[in-house]
Every structure is written in C-alpha cells, then in structure tokens.
C-alpha cells in the first residue's frame, strides 16, 4: 500500500476494529476507477 493510504487507515483508526484478532491477518484494499475501468488491488499480511 502506498504511504498515503496507510496513513489514512491509521488516522481513521481502522486498526482498532482488529484488536480482538491475533495471529496472521491479511489486509486487502481494492480501488476501482470507473472512468478508465482500471482497478488496483493491494494485499498486505501482518502478524499480531
């Protein structure tokens, strides 16, 4: 994930939603541009 998206995720405190989880967690982000019909998918694996 690019640094801007990671900062946005942390700023909005989305990681708190995962507080009860442990072990390996897979984070997936999908962006879709309706004009160009292009999509971008980013997958990041974390361990808690």
Buried (B, 14 or more C-beta within 10 A) or exposed (E): EEEEEBEEBEEEEEEEEEEEEEEEEEBEBEEEEEEEEEEEEEEEEEEE
